[in-house]
Amino acid sequence: LDVVADDDDGDESLRRKLLGELMLRLSAHFYLAKTQVASAHDQADRLMIICSGSVGVFLPKEDKPLRILHPRDSFGENSLMGDARWAGAWGVQADFVAIADTKILSVSAKDFQDLMHVPTFL
């Protein structure tokens, strides 16, 4: 989540509150190299942010990654808006596999959507 500085203290305070609430809902996950992080066959239900390591994006039945994600990259972001595909942002179904030992922070789509319905943040 990118925070842009604003001259209005009210907006900045609101951003800080939102980020604080979002941080409380994050959970950490650790994956060893060659471990599946998310399957194209499973419903995407969270935003995943890579903190360390790397994750390969594989089209089903392909051996070579379509893309390799690194720290600060994310996937599953479209699940926050109801898209059930892990690679929905790219318009495909894909498997995500840890290339190296990887740490990921995630927030569930439900937690994010619940937070967006809190009157303070509307």
N, C-alpha and C positions, 0 to 999 in steps of 0.2 A: 504494500500500500504506500503510495508516494504522497508525501505531505508537501504542499506548496505553501511557502510563507505568505502571509497576508497581513496587511496593515490593520485590519479590523480585529481587535482583541477578542471579540465575541466569537468570530469564526475560528480563530486560533484555539481558543478554549474548547470549542466544540470538537475540533479535530483531535485535540489531545485526549478528550474524554472518549471519543470513538476509538482511537488507537489503543487507549488503556483497556477498554472493554474488549476489544478484539484480541489483545495480548492475553487476557485472562482465559480466552476460549481456545487458544492454540494448544496443540498437543505435539509432542516430539516422537519421532519414529526413527529407528535405526535399521538399516538394511546392509547385509554383507554383500560383497561383490557377487554378481551372477544370480541374485535373488530377485524374484518378481516383485515389483512395487505395486503395480496395478495391471489388471487384465482387461483386454478389449471386451471380454465376455461379461465383466462385472459392471454394474451401474456406477457411474461417477457420482460421488456424494460429498466431495470435499475439494477444497483448494489445497494443493501441495506446493510448498516452497522449499527448494533445495538449499540447505545451509552449507553442506560440505559434501565432497564426493561428486559423482556424476551419474546420470541416468540416461540410458538409451531409449529412444522411441522407435519401436519396431512395428511395422505392419504385420498382421497375422501371417504366419508361415514364411516370413522373411528372416534371413540370417544376418543381414547387414542393417544397421540402424538407419532410419530415415533422418534422424537428427540426434545429437547428444546434448543433453541439458547439463548445465553447470551451476555452481552456487549463484544464488539470486534469481535463477530461472524458476518458472512455476508451470504447473499444468493442473487441469481440472477446474480452471477458473470459470469456464462456462457452466459448470454444475451449480454455481451460485445463482444462475438464472434459469435453471431447470433442464439444461442439456445433459443427458445421461451418458454421453461419450467422454471418456477420459481425454481424448484428443479433439474434442469438439471445436476448440479454437482453430484447429487446422482442417476441420471438416472431414475427419476420418476416424475410423476405429483403430486403436493402436494398443499395443502392450508396452509397458514401461518396466525396464529391467535395470537394476543397479549395475553400473559398469565397474565401479569401485565401491569400497565401503562408503555408505552414504547416510547422512543425517538429514531428515526432512521435518519441517514444521507444517502442521495442517490445521485447518479450521473447517468444520463440517458446514455443508450448505445450509442445514437447518439452523445451526447456531448463528450463521451470518444473516440469514433471512429474519430470524427472530430479533436480532440486534437492529436490523433496518426498520423494524416495526416499533421500536421504542420511541415514544413521542419526542424525547430529547433530541433524537438524531434525524427526525423528519424535516 
